[in-house]
Amino acid sequence: MAKMSLWARIKQFFAGKKSASTVENAQVKDGIWYAKQSDGTYLLGIDKSVYQLMGKITFADFPTQLKEIQVDDDLLDIEGDKSVETLKSPIAGTVIAQNHDIGKNVETLNEPNPQVNWIVKVKPAS
């Protein structure tokens, strides 16, 4: 049996039913969900497929001080039981809020909850 890429597994996972923890109207790219908010900004967070691929998350940290981001810039370094990953930004823009709590209490990250596992809020580039 051929190995599937991470992205192929994520796409296959989302071909199924949405769960209650899925963010409404969110898109997913490489383990990051991003949802447009009513004020035109985007909220970005850890997609639940990341948990299935990584196992229990044991560490999370922001790789840099995020102010301006481009597509594929590093957003969050995470370590899990099965692997170590750096999650990348699916959009470009100005970071207007950063969830510093995710590095303080890693246990809260192990429950796919959009109210807890968001990473940043971004004003998209014009």
Long-range contacts (C-beta under 8 A, 24 or more apart in sequence): 6-30, 6-31, 6-53, 9-49, 9-53, 10-47, 10-49, 10-53, 13-49, 13-52, 14-49, 19-48, 19-112, 21-48, 21-112, 21-113, 21-114, 22-48, 22-114, 23-114, 27-90, 29-90, 30-87, 30-88, 30-90, 31-85, 31-87, 32-75, 32-87, 32-88, 32-89, 32-90, 32-119, 33-114, 34-90, 34-91, 37-121, 40-123, 40-124, 41-96, 41-121, 41-122, 41-123, 41-124, 42-91, 42-93, 42-121, 42-122, 42-124, 43-114, 43-118, 43-120, 43-121, 43-122, 44-75, 44-89, 44-90, 44-91, 44-118, 44-119, 44-120, 44-121, 44-122, 45-114, 45-117, 45-118, 45-119, 46-76, 46-78, 46-87, 46-109, 46-112, 46-117, 46-119, 47-112, 48-112, 50-78, 50-85, 50-87, 51-80, 51-110, 51-112, 53-82, 53-83, 54-78, 54-80, 54-81, 54-82, 54-83, 54-85, 55-80, 55-81, 55-82, 55-83, 56-80, 56-81, 56-110, 57-106, 57-109, 57-110, 58-106, 59-106, 60-102, 60-103, 60-106, 60-109, 61-103, 62-98, 62-103, 66-95, 66-98, 66-120, 67-94, 67-95, 68-93, 68-94, 68-95, 69-93, 69-94, 69-95, 69-120, 69-122, 75-119, 75-120, 76-102, 76-119, 78-109, 87-119, 89-122, 91-122, 91-124, 91-125, 92-124, 92-125, 93-122, 93-123, 93-124, 93-125, 94-122, 94-123, 94-125, 95-120, 95-121, 95-122, 96-121, 96-122, 96-123, 97-121
